[in-house]
Amino acid sequence: MLKAGKPTTAKDRAIAAVKQTEPTPEQSKVKLKRFNVDMTEELHRRIKAQAAKKGISLNELTSRLFNEYLSKVSNE
């Protein structure tokens, strides 16, 4: 059945997708901290595109990159 109302926007779909995502048991136990980074629009666009290609969030991609970097420098 169709519902009356305004059309769904990309923002509405994104919010719905986030609400449907349940945290894993590991994520539920870990306290998270926010980290803000200033970057050019071009760099942000390129990183966001790579995350989309991999089917992961921008947050997940940057977390993976930081973990990869730390594993490399800890072996030096």
Secondary structure as UniProt FT lines:
FT   HELIX           10..20
FT   HELIX           25..29
FT   HELIX           41..54
FT   HELIX           58..74
//
